[in-house]
Amino acid sequence: MRDSLKQKIIDVCEQKIQSKGDTVGLSFYAFFANKNDDPELLMEAATWWIKEHQLDHFEKAAKIKQMVQSS
């Protein structure tokens, strides 16, 4: 996964945790605007989330942040 996407995921996870608490969940769509303006980046995130890690649709933001930081 490209570094810019990793940083975006970490930033979004941190924002969600700060605003909603440690147990907040999210999907990979949380890292993108409602508009599909970068389909290649969206597919990169979806591939990481679904194919590589076989994650559920919603996962804890803290878990995702930790996974991205350790990769």
C-alpha positions as CSV (number, residue, x, y, z in Angstrom):
1,M,0.0,0.0,0.0
2,R,1.3,3.4,-0.9
3,D,2.6,5.6,1.9
4,S,0.0,8.4,1.2
5,L,-2.9,5.9,1.7
6,K,-1.3,4.6,4.9
7,Q,-1.1,8.1,6.3
8,K,-4.6,8.9,5.3
9,I,-5.9,5.7,7.0
10,I,-4.0,6.5,10.2
11,D,-5.2,10.2,10.2
12,V,-8.9,9.1,9.7
13,C,-8.7,6.5,12.4
14,E,-7.2,9.0,14.8
15,Q,-9.9,11.5,14.1
16,K,-12.7,8.9,14.5
17,I,-11.2,7.6,17.8
18,Q,-10.9,11.2,19.1
19,S,-14.4,12.1,18.2
20,K,-16.3,8.8,19.0
21,G,-14.0,6.9,21.4
22,D,-11.8,3.8,21.3
23,T,-14.6,1.4,20.2
24,V,-15.6,3.2,17.1
25,G,-15.9,1.1,13.9
26,L,-15.4,2.1,10.3
27,S,-15.2,0.6,6.8
28,F,-12.7,1.3,4.2
29,Y,-15.1,3.8,2.6
30,A,-14.4,6.1,5.6
31,F,-11.1,7.0,3.9
32,F,-12.8,8.5,0.8
33,A,-15.2,11.2,-0.1
34,N,-18.7,10.2,-1.2
35,K,-17.6,10.9,-4.7
36,N,-15.5,8.2,-6.4
37,D,-12.9,10.6,-7.6
38,D,-9.9,8.2,-7.3
39,P,-11.0,4.7,-8.2
40,E,-7.5,3.3,-8.3
41,L,-6.8,4.4,-4.7
42,L,-10.2,3.1,-3.6
43,M,-9.4,-0.3,-5.2
44,E,-6.0,-0.3,-3.4
45,A,-7.7,0.2,-0.1
46,A,-10.4,-2.4,-0.9
47,T,-7.8,-5.0,-1.9
48,W,-5.9,-4.5,1.3
49,W,-9.0,-4.6,3.4
50,I,-10.9,-7.5,1.7
51,K,-8.4,-9.6,-0.2
52,E,-5.3,-9.3,1.8
53,H,-6.7,-9.3,5.3
54,Q,-10.3,-10.6,4.8
55,L,-11.7,-8.0,7.2
56,D,-15.4,-7.6,8.0
57,H,-17.2,-4.6,6.5
58,F,-16.9,-2.7,9.8
59,E,-13.8,-3.0,12.0
60,K,-12.5,-1.1,15.0
61,A,-10.6,2.0,14.0
62,A,-7.9,1.2,16.6
63,K,-7.4,-2.2,15.0
64,I,-7.0,-0.8,11.5
65,K,-4.6,2.0,12.7
66,Q,-2.4,-0.6,14.5
67,M,-2.4,-2.9,11.4
68,V,-1.4,-0.1,9.1
69,Q,1.3,1.2,11.4
70,S,2.8,-2.3,11.7
71,S,2.9,-3.0,8.0
